[in-house]
Amino acid sequence: MVTKLKSKLPLIAVLLLFTFGLNGLFFLTSSNHQYFKDNYFETREFAGTYEEFINQLSVYELNYQPPEEIKKEIKVTSAEIEEHRFRYGDLGTQVQDLKSQYEDKIREATDNNNPELVKIYTTERDAKIKDITQNFTDDEHVRVKVIGEKEEKIDKYYQELDQRRAEFNSSKEGFTYYLTDTATGEVYTNLPQKEIKEVNNILSQENTIFVKNYVKTGENVLVAKADHRFEYSDLINELKNPMNKRFSGKIAVMKASAENNSLVANYKNYQKTQYFAYLLLACALLALVSSIYLTRKLKIIENSNNGLENLRTTYERLPLDVRVVSFIVTGIIALGYLKQDYFFYYYNYIWEFIRVTIFYLIQAGFFVGATLVQGKLLWDKLNDYASLEDEWQGSLTLKTYQAVKEAFLIRSIGFRVIIILTIVFALGVGAIAVLMEPEMIIIYLPFLVIVGLPMFIIIFKRTGYFNKILINTEELVKGNLEPDIEVKGKSELATLANNINTLKFGVKVSKREQVKSERLKTELITNVSHDLRTPLTSIINYTELLKDENLAEEEKKAYVEIIDRKSQRLKVLIDDLFEASKMASGNIDLNKEKVDLVQLLQQSLAEHNEAIGKSSLNFKVKMPEVPLYAQVDGQKLWRVFDNLITNILKYALENTRVYITLENIHNKVIISFKNITKYELSENIDELFERFKRGDSSRNTEGSGLGLAISKSILELHEGNLDIEVDGDLFKITLTLDPTLN
């Protein structure tokens, strides 16, 4: 620990020297610094003192008029008479108010059986009513009252003037003045009578340390200033005559003033302080130069890099904007310290000066050092443009903005939160106000009852409702889907409860679908096994038979044909299964082109002409006579038509009609296939789209059971639809496609 501290001593010493030097630099560059003046009388401090003395001299001597003379100047205008007359309302209002004031007094005296007091109150009331009535009939009566009010204000002004005269007398002791009214020639001075004749010699440069000369004309003339510091100053200024008198003469501070003259003491102290300030300034500049020299000589910056890197890891954990604010705050505090010069006032007390200076340098040095270190780390980070965006993403400002933005995703909730926080804040401030001013309970209590208590009740109710929702969701996580949450009202919590109920319903449906999927998977495995095993078994059996050398040639040919037919059957099953898998995954490319659907359907029917002719079915085909185009993969769509026609030939009831229609309805190509089935169909139409699902559950007919599944996938890849309708034995398939406009 001691070793580490010793290694840091050069750095600390240089930092303190640098801080002291910066303080001197700020002191030197201060353009209005008082220590750079020639003497004390050029400082702002003396300028304020002199200005105050001129104001006091103007009030107490130069512009002074006795109260009797001021009162003679009183004038009453008609506007002032009207103001006094209607000050408390019109005549009727004032009389009624006066009667109301005395009504209770007279009633109380009457109840106490005191006729003398009743007579006194009545007489007093009637006299006042008479006086008020005369106010509205006699202007002279009002004028006398207004004059009395103004005289009373004048008396109060002069009383306040006398109370503060001691301040002027104290200021007057520091200055010697000889002033002459340029208009009347009247002289105002605090010189003894015997010295007045030698005023020029007495107030010369040799006998004064400060003198201000005023001449009769030009800008350098003393104008006595009007007073605005007392309550009724405006009234006095209005009545004084004349105002803004002009004076010539001299105001000085004498060398031979009394020892208790504060101006002389300040003058002498300023000279000592100024010498001391220049000495400190020289030391500060020397310290600044020394700190720079030692930094290079001792390689302070290079030796501090390891510690700086260790600090960087901790520092950069803070958000970027917090680091910037911290840098600005420490910089402002450091600047405030560097502009201080209060330790100059301790130059007469050497030990106190040393103590204050050391204490100052430690505090200022800490903030200067913190500012420099943060500035270096921030500068390095700002130059690393690649990481700045990531840094900003983690900033407190952005997180706060995002939090506020997310709080207002549903505006009603955001505004409600603000209203609640405002009410809570108002209740807190109101409680503090009541503690400080118990009378505020009159306002606070109704607000608490009308606004505060209902708000707290609503909050507790909503909290309870939220707890119920939370408990229900925990049960949902455990797999308990019952019962549903009660939906109360139209609040956001009610919406949340309804959404959770909907989600639970979706979970129930999903579970049912999962059970169904498992069942269909089992059926799929069973059906695939059956459909693949049947031809494979025949192939194996007939292959064994062919191994018999005594087998006749005709029988061999028959067995080979059977094996070939069963092999083709097996190939069709495998090809259909592979294609269905590709269709379901979407892993298939369509070669779309402009195709005439009328011609394509005709070709598909033509392929099955022989089978249709052999069947007992009566095909009714309705198609437009003109071409009907669509942007499709002709080969894939032909496969759909082929599958559907093949299914009709397999599963349609004998000796029934089959209806095939192709038409353009509302800019949609509609192709429908209708027939009567020979097998009873399941009521669940979706199962017909399942793989290896057949119309005959006994699975005696040829086919893979993948035709409808493949057809539906092909239509979906064309952004079309394949829909099935079953009405008893009536089976209908409808294909929907978008046509291509000619």
DRENLUMLO-528400 format. One record per residue (C-alpha): x, y, z; residue in three letters. Coordinates in steps of 0.2 Angstrom, whole numbers, padded with zeros to 4 digits, always signed. Layout:
// residues N
XYZAla...
END
This chain:
// residues 742
+0000+0000+0000Met+0014+0012+0005Val+0024+0007-0011Thr+0009+0011-0022Lys+0006+0028-0013Leu+0024+0033-0016Lys+0023+0028-0034Ser+0008+0040-0035Lys+0016+0055-0027Leu+0024+0062-0042Pro+0007+0061-0051Leu-0002+0070-0036Ile+0011+0083-0035Ala+0010+0087-0054Val-0009+0087-0053Leu-0009+0100-0038Leu+0004+0111-0047Leu-0006+0110-0063Phe-0022+0115-0054Thr-0013+0129-0045Phe-0006+0135-0062Gly-0024+0134-0070Leu-0031+0144-0056Asn-0018+0158-0059Gly-0021+0157-0078Leu-0040+0160-0075Phe-0035+0174-0063Phe-0024+0182-0076Leu-0037+0181-0090Thr-0051+0188-0080Ser-0054+0205-0089Ser-0064+0213-0075Asn-0054+0207-0060His-0053+0219-0046Gln-0035+0217-0043Tyr-0030+0223-0060Phe-0036+0241-0056Lys-0024+0255-0052Asp-0031+0258-0035Asn-0047+0253-0024Tyr-0057+0268-0031Phe-0058+0260-0048Glu-0065+0244-0042Thr-0084+0239-0043Arg-0085+0238-0024Glu-0081+0257-0022Phe-0092+0261-0037Ala-0107+0253-0028Gly-0102+0262-0012Thr-0101+0279-0021Tyr-0117+0277-0030Glu-0126+0273-0014Glu-0119+0288-0006Phe-0125+0299-0020Ile-0142+0292-0018Asn-0142+0295+0000Gln-0135+0313-0002Leu-0149+0317-0015Ser-0163+0311-0003Val-0156+0319+0013Tyr-0149+0335+0007Glu-0148+0340-0011Leu-0167+0336-0015Asn-0173+0338+0003Tyr-0188+0348+0007Gln-0197+0350+0024Pro-0214+0340+0025Pro-0223+0357+0027Glu-0217+0363+0010Glu-0222+0346+0002Ile-0239+0347+0010Lys-0242+0364+0002Lys-0240+0357-0015Glu-0254+0344-0013Ile-0267+0345-0027Lys-0283+0334-0029Val-0289+0330-0046Thr-0307+0325-0051Ser-0301+0308-0055Ala-0294+0306-0037Glu-0311+0312-0030Ile-0320+0299-0040Glu-0309+0286-0035Glu-0311+0290-0016His-0330+0291-0019Arg-0332+0274-0027Phe-0318+0265-0018Arg-0330+0254-0009Tyr-0344+0253-0022Gly-0359+0265-0026Asp-0369+0274-0013Leu-0382+0260-0011Gly-0369+0247-0008Thr-0359+0257+0004Gln-0374+0261+0015Val-0380+0243+0015Gln-0363+0237+0020Asp-0363+0250+0034Leu-0380+0245+0040Lys-0375+0226+0040Ser-0359+0230+0050Gln-0370+0238+0064Tyr-0385+0227+0063Glu-0378+0213+0074Asp-0370+0226+0087Lys-0387+0234+0089Ile-0397+0218+0090Arg-0384+0212+0104Glu-0386+0228+0113Ala-0405+0227+0112Thr-0405+0209+0118Asp-0394+0214+0133Asn-0407+0228+0137Asn-0394+0241+0135Asn-0403+0256+0127Pro-0388+0268+0130Glu-0376+0257+0119Leu-0390+0255+0106Val-0391+0274+0105Lys-0372+0275+0103Ile-0371+0262+0089Tyr-0386+0270+0080Thr-0379+0288+0082Thr-0362+0282+0075Glu-0370+0272+0061Arg-0381+0287+0056Asp-0366+0299+0056Ala-0356+0287+0045Lys-0371+0286+0033Ile-0372+0305+0032Lys-0354+0306+0029Asp-0355+0293+0015Ile-0370+0302+0007Thr-0361+0319+0008Gln-0346+0310-0002Asn-0358+0308-0016Phe-0365+0326-0015Thr-0351+0337-0010Asp-0334+0337-0020Asp-0326+0348-0007Glu-0330+0336+0007His-0321+0323-0003Val-0306+0334-0008Arg-0303+0337+0011Val-0302+0319+0014Lys-0290+0315+0000Val-0279+0329+0006Ile-0279+0321+0023Gly-0274+0304+0016Glu-0260+0312+0006Lys-0253+0322+0022Glu-0254+0305+0032Glu-0243+0297+0018Lys-0231+0311+0018Ile-0229+0310+0037Asp-0225+0291+0036Lys-0212+0294+0022Tyr-0203+0307+0033Tyr-0204+0295+0048Gln-0196+0281+0038Glu-0183+0294+0032Leu-0178+0298+0049Asp-0177+0280+0054Gln-0164+0277+0041Arg-0154+0293+0043Arg-0141+0285+0053Ala-0135+0275+0037Glu-0133+0292+0028Phe-0123+0299+0043Asn-0111+0284+0043Ser-0108+0285+0024Ser-0105+0304+0025Lys-0091+0301+0037Glu-0081+0293+0023Gly-0083+0307+0010Phe-0080+0325+0011Thr-0091+0335-0002Tyr-0093+0353-0007Tyr-0107+0355-0020Leu-0116+0371-0027Thr-0133+0371-0035Asp-0130+0378-0052Thr-0147+0386-0053Ala-0148+0395-0035Thr-0130+0395-0030Gly-0135+0386-0013Glu-0120+0377-0006Val-0121+0359+0002Tyr-0105+0353+0011Thr-0100+0344+0027Asn-0084+0354+0028Leu-0082+0365+0044Pro-0087+0383+0042Gln-0069+0389+0044Lys-0063+0378+0030Glu-0076+0383+0017Ile-0066+0398+0010Lys-0051+0386+0007Glu-0061+0372-0001Val-0050+0371-0017Asn-0034+0369-0007Asn-0042+0357+0006Ile-0050+0346-0008Leu-0034+0346-0019Ser-0025+0331-0026Gln-0012+0333-0013Glu-0024+0331+0002Asn-0035+0318-0005Thr-0034+0300-0011Ile-0049+0301-0021Phe-0058+0316-0028Val-0072+0318-0041Lys-0075+0335-0049Asn-0092+0341-0056Tyr-0093+0356-0067Val-0108+0368-0071Lys-0111+0363-0089Thr-0108+0347-0100Gly-0110+0329-0095Glu-0099+0330-0080Asn-0112+0338-0069Val-0120+0330-0054Leu-0139+0327-0056Val-0148+0324-0039Ala-0157+0308-0041Lys-0175+0305-0037Ala-0179+0293-0023Asp-0188+0276-0026His-0183+0266-0010Arg-0197+0271+0002Phe-0215+0266+0002Glu-0222+0283-0003Tyr-0207+0289-0013Ser-0218+0291-0029Asp-0229+0303-0020Leu-0215+0314-0014Ile-0206+0314-0030Asn-0222+0320-0038Glu-0224+0335-0026Leu-0206+0340-0025Lys-0202+0356-0035Asn-0191+0357-0044Pro-0184+0339-0047Met-0167+0334-0054Asn-0157+0348-0048Lys-0139+0351-0055Arg-0124+0353-0045Phe-0105+0357-0047Ser-0091+0355-0035Gly-0081+0341-0028Lys-0083+0324-0018Ile-0067+0317-0010Ala-0060+0305+0002Val-0047+0314+0012Met-0029+0307+0016Lys-0031+0313+0034Ala-0047+0305+0037Ser-0051+0297+0054Ala-0044+0280+0057Glu-0061+0272+0057Asn-0065+0278+0040Asn-0069+0262+0031Ser-0065+0269+0013Leu-0047+0273+0019Val-0045+0256+0027Ala-0051+0247+0011Asn-0039+0258+0000Tyr-0024+0252+0010Lys-0030+0234+0011Asn-0032+0234-0008Tyr-0014+0239-0010Gln-0008+0225+0001Lys-0020+0213-0007Thr-0015+0218-0025Gln+0004+0215-0021Tyr-0001+0198-0014Phe-0011+0194-0029Ala+0003+0198-0041Tyr+0014+0187-0031Leu+0002+0172-0031Leu-0001+0175-0050Leu+0018+0173-0053Ala+0019+0157-0042Cys+0004+0150-0051Ala+0011+0153-0068Leu+0028+0145-0062Leu+0018+0130-0055Ala+0009+0128-0072Leu+0026+0128-0082Val+0033+0117-0069Ser+0019+0104-0070Ser+0021+0103-0089Ile+0040+0101-0088Tyr+0038+0088-0074Leu+0025+0079-0084Thr+0037+0077-0099Arg+0052+0074-0088Lys+0045+0060-0077Leu+0034+0053-0091Lys+0019+0055-0080Ile+0006+0051-0095Ile+0016+0036-0101Glu+0017+0029-0083Asn-0001+0031-0080Ser-0007+0022-0095Asn-0008+0005-0086Asn-0019+0012-0072Gly-0029+0021-0085Leu-0033+0005-0094Glu-0038-0003-0078Asn-0049+0011-0074Leu-0056+0011-0092Arg-0064-0007-0089Thr-0074-0001-0074Thr-0078+0016-0082Tyr-0085+0010-0098Glu-0097-0001-0088Arg-0107+0015-0086Leu-0119+0020-0100Pro-0112+0032-0112Leu-0124+0047-0108Asp-0120+0045-0089Val-0101+0046-0093Arg-0104+0062-0104Val-0115+0070-0090Val-0102+0065-0077Ser-0088+0073-0087Phe-0099+0089-0089Ile-0103+0090-0071Val-0085+0087-0065Thr-0079+0100-0078Gly-0091+0113-0072Ile-0086+0110-0053Ile-0068+0110-0058Ala-0071+0127-0068Leu-0080+0134-0053Gly-0065+0130-0041Tyr-0052+0137-0054Leu-0061+0153-0054Lys-0060+0155-0035Gln-0049+0168-0027Asp-0056+0168-0009Tyr-0039+0162-0001Phe-0032+0180-0006Phe-0042+0186+0009Tyr-0031+0177+0021Tyr-0015+0185+0016Tyr-0013+0193+0034Asn-0015+0176+0042Tyr-0001+0165+0035Ile-0006+0148+0043Trp-0024+0151+0039Glu-0019+0155+0021Phe-0008+0139+0020Ile-0022+0128+0027Arg-0036+0136+0015Val-0024+0134+0000Thr-0020+0116+0003Ile-0038+0112+0006Phe-0043+0121-0010Tyr-0029+0113-0020Leu-0035+0095-0014Ile-0053+0098-0019Gln-0049+0107-0035Ala-0036+0095-0040Gly-0048+0080-0037Phe-0061+0088-0049Phe-0048+0094-0062Val-0040+0076-0062Gly-0057+0068-0063Ala-0061+0079-0078Thr-0045+0076-0087Leu-0046+0057-0085Val-0064+0056-0090Gln-0060+0068-0105Gly-0046+0056-0111Lys-0057+0040-0109Leu-0072+0049-0118Leu-0061+0055-0132Trp-0054+0038-0135Asp-0072+0031-0136Lys-0078+0045-0147Leu-0064+0041-0160Asn-0070+0023-0160Asp-0084+0025-0172Tyr-0088+0007-0174Ala-0093+0004-0156Ser-0102+0021-0153Leu-0119+0015-0160Glu-0118+0000-0148Asp-0114+0011-0134Glu-0128+0023-0138Trp-0140+0008-0138Gln-0135+0004-0120Gly-0137+0023-0115Ser-0149+0028-0101Leu-0157+0041-0112Thr-0162+0029-0125Leu-0168+0016-0113Lys-0178+0029-0104Thr-0185+0035-0121Tyr-0189+0017-0125Gln-0197+0014-0108Ala-0208+0030-0110Val-0212+0025-0128Lys-0217+0007-0123Glu-0227+0015-0108Ala-0238+0024-0121Phe-0240+0010-0134Leu-0257+0010-0127Ile-0260+0028-0124Arg-0274+0027-0112Ser-0263+0017-0100Ile-0249+0029-0101Gly-0260+0044-0097Phe-0268+0035-0083Arg-0251+0031-0075Val-0246+0049-0077Ile-0263+0055-0069Ile-0260+0043-0054Ile-0242+0048-0051Leu-0248+0066-0052Thr-0262+0063-0039Ile-0250+0054-0028Val-0237+0068-0029Phe-0250+0081-0025Ala-0256+0071-0010Leu-0238+0070-0004Gly-0235+0089-0006Val-0252+0092+0001Gly-0248+0082+0017Ala-0231+0091+0019Ile-0241+0108+0017Ala-0253+0102+0030Val-0239+0098+0042Leu-0232+0116+0039Met-0248+0125+0038Glu-0262+0116+0048Pro-0275+0128+0040Glu-0272+0119+0023Met-0282+0104+0030Ile-0298+0113+0024Ile-0292+0111+0006Ile-0282+0095+0008Tyr-0296+0085+0016Leu-0309+0087+0003Pro-0296+0083-0011Phe-0291+0067-0001Leu-0309+0061+0001Val-0315+0065-0016Ile-0300+0061-0027Val-0287+0051-0016Gly-0297+0038-0007Leu-0307+0033-0023Pro-0291+0032-0033Met-0283+0020-0019Phe-0299+0009-0019Ile-0298+0008-0038Ile-0279+0004-0037Ile-0282-0010-0024Phe-0297-0017-0034Lys-0286-0018-0050Arg-0272-0025-0040Thr-0283-0039-0034Gly-0290-0042-0052Tyr-0272-0043-0058Phe-0267-0056-0045Asn-0282-0067-0050Lys-0276-0066-0068Ile-0258-0070-0063Leu-0264-0085-0053Ile-0274-0091-0068Asn-0259-0090-0079Thr-0249-0100-0067Glu-0262-0113-0068Glu-0262-0112-0087Leu-0243-0115-0086Val-0246-0131-0076Lys-0258-0137-0089Gly-0275-0133-0080Asn-0286-0125-0093Leu-0301-0123-0082Glu-0310-0112-0077Pro-0309-0096-0088Asp-0305-0079-0080Ile-0320-0068-0076Glu-0320-0053-0088Val-0325-0038-0078Lys-0328-0021-0087Gly-0319-0014-0102Lys-0302-0010-0094Ser-0285-0015-0100Glu-0285-0029-0087Leu-0302-0035-0094Ala-0294-0036-0111Thr-0280-0045-0105Leu-0291-0058-0096Ala-0301-0060-0112Asn-0285-0063-0122Asn-0279-0076-0110Ile-0296-0085-0111Asn-0294-0084-0130Thr-0277-0091-0129Leu-0283-0105-0117Lys-0296-0109-0130Phe-0283-0110-0143Gly-0273-0121-0132Val-0288-0133-0131Lys-0290-0133-0150Val-0272-0136-0152Ser-0273-0151-0140Lys-0287-0158-0150Arg-0278-0155-0166Glu-0263-0164-0158Gln-0273-0179-0153Val-0281-0179-0171Lys-0263-0178-0178Ser-0257-0192-0168Glu-0273-0203-0174Arg-0270-0198-0192Leu-0252-0202-0190Lys-0256-0219-0184Thr-0269-0221-0198Glu-0256-0215-0211Leu-0243-0228-0205Ile-0256-0241-0206Thr-0262-0236-0223Asn-0245-0234-0230Val-0240-0251-0224Ser-0255-0258-0231His-0254-0250-0248Asp-0235-0253-0250Leu-0236-0271-0243Arg-0250-0277-0255Thr-0241-0275-0271Pro-0224-0279-0263Leu-0231-0296-0257Thr-0238-0300-0274Ser-0221-0296-0282Ile-0212-0307-0269Ile-0224-0322-0271Asn-0224-0322-0290Tyr-0205-0320-0290Thr-0205-0336-0279Glu-0216-0345-0291Leu-0205-0340-0306Leu-0191-0350-0298Lys-0200-0366-0302Asp-0191-0374-0317Glu-0206-0384-0322Asn-0217-0369-0324Leu-0226-0368-0341Ala-0221-0354-0352Glu-0238-0346-0352Glu-0239-0346-0334Glu-0222-0338-0333Lys-0228-0324-0345Lys-0244-0322-0334Ala-0233-0320-0318Tyr-0221-0308-0326Val-0236-0297-0331Glu-0243-0297-0314Ile-0226-0293-0306Ile-0224-0279-0319Asp-0241-0272-0315Arg-0238-0273-0296Lys-0221-0265-0298Ser-0229-0250-0308Gln-0242-0249-0294Arg-0228-0248-0281Leu-0219-0235-0291Lys-0235-0224-0293Val-0237-0225-0274Leu-0219-0220-0270Ile-0219-0206-0283Asp-0235-0199-0276Asp-0229-0200-0258Leu-0213-0191-0263Phe-0222-0178-0273Glu-0234-0175-0259Ala-0220-0172-0247Ser-0212-0160-0258Lys-0229-0151-0260Met-0231-0150-0242Ala-0214-0142-0238Ser-0216-0130-0253Gly-0199-0137-0260Asn-0205-0137-0278Ile-0203-0125-0292Asp-0217-0119-0303Leu-0215-0116-0322Asn-0228-0103-0324Lys-0234-0097-0341Glu-0250-0091-0349Lys-0261-0106-0351Val-0278-0108-0359Asp-0288-0117-0345Leu-0302-0122-0357Val-0290-0131-0368Gln-0281-0139-0354Leu-0297-0146-0346Leu-0302-0152-0363Gln-0285-0161-0365Gln-0287-0169-0348Ser-0305-0176-0352Leu-0298-0182-0369Ala-0285-0192-0360Glu-0299-0201-0351His-0311-0203-0366Asn-0309-0222-0367Glu-0312-0224-0348Ala-0327-0212-0349Ile-0334-0221-0364Gly-0333-0238-0355Lys-0341-0231-0339Ser-0359-0229-0336Ser-0357-0211-0331Leu-0365-0197-0340Asn-0352-0182-0341Phe-0360-0165-0343Lys-0346-0152-0347Val-0349-0133-0348Lys-0335-0122-0354Met-0334-0105-0362Pro-0331-0105-0381Glu-0317-0092-0380Val-0301-0095-0372Pro-0299-0092-0353Leu-0281-0088-0348Tyr-0272-0090-0332Ala-0253-0089-0327Gln-0250-0107-0321Val-0239-0122-0322Asp-0249-0131-0335Gly-0241-0148-0331Gln-0245-0147-0312Lys-0263-0141-0316Leu-0265-0155-0328Trp-0261-0166-0314Arg-0275-0159-0303Val-0287-0161-0317Phe-0281-0179-0320Asp-0283-0183-0301Asn-0300-0177-0300Leu-0307-0185-0316Ile-0298-0202-0310Thr-0307-0200-0293Asn-0324-0197-0302Ile-0321-0213-0312Leu-0317-0223-0297Lys-0329-0217-0284Tyr-0344-0210-0293Ala-0360-0220-0292Leu-0364-0230-0308Glu-0377-0223-0320Asn-0376-0205-0313Thr-0372-0189-0320Arg-0355-0180-0318Val-0355-0161-0320Tyr-0339-0151-0324Ile-0340-0133-0326Thr-0327-0119-0330Leu-0332-0101-0330Glu-0326-0083-0325Asn-0336-0076-0311Ile-0332-0059-0303His-0314-0060-0311Asn-0311-0077-0303Lys-0309-0093-0313Val-0321-0106-0305Ile-0319-0124-0310Ile-0331-0136-0302Ser-0333-0155-0302Phe-0349-0163-0295Lys-0354-0181-0294Asn-0364-0194-0284Ile-0352-0205-0273Thr-0354-0224-0272Lys-0346-0225-0255Tyr-0353-0216-0239Glu-0341-0201-0235Leu-0336-0195-0218Ser-0344-0180-0212Glu-0326-0173-0208Asn-0322-0165-0225Ile-0304-0161-0219Asp-0300-0179-0217Glu-0302-0181-0236Leu-0286-0170-0238Phe-0276-0182-0227Glu-0263-0192-0235Arg-0268-0210-0240Phe-0286-0206-0236Lys-0298-0214-0249Arg-0316-0213-0252Gly-0318-0232-0249Asp-0312-0236-0231Ser-0310-0254-0236Ser-0296-0249-0248Arg-0301-0261-0262Asn-0299-0248-0276Thr-0283-0244-0285Glu-0275-0227-0280Gly-0263-0220-0267Ser-0275-0209-0257Gly-0263-0194-0260Leu-0273-0186-0275Gly-0283-0173-0266Leu-0268-0169-0254Ala-0257-0166-0269Ile-0271-0156-0279Ser-0274-0145-0264Lys-0255-0141-0262Ser-0254-0137-0281Ile-0268-0125-0280Leu-0261-0117-0264Glu-0244-0115-0273Leu-0254-0106-0287His-0262-0094-0273Glu-0278-0103-0277Gly-0291-0113-0267Asn-0297-0131-0268Leu-0314-0133-0258Asp-0324-0148-0255Ile-0343-0149-0252Glu-0352-0164-0246Val-0371-0165-0246Asp-0377-0183-0242Gly-0370-0192-0257Asp-0367-0177-0267Leu-0348-0173-0269Phe-0342-0157-0276Lys-0325-0150-0278Ile-0322-0131-0283Thr-0305-0124-0289Leu-0302-0106-0289Thr-0289-0097-0298Leu-0284-0079-0304Asp-0286-0076-0323Pro-0274-0067-0334Thr-0281-0052-0342Leu-0280-0052-0361Asn
END
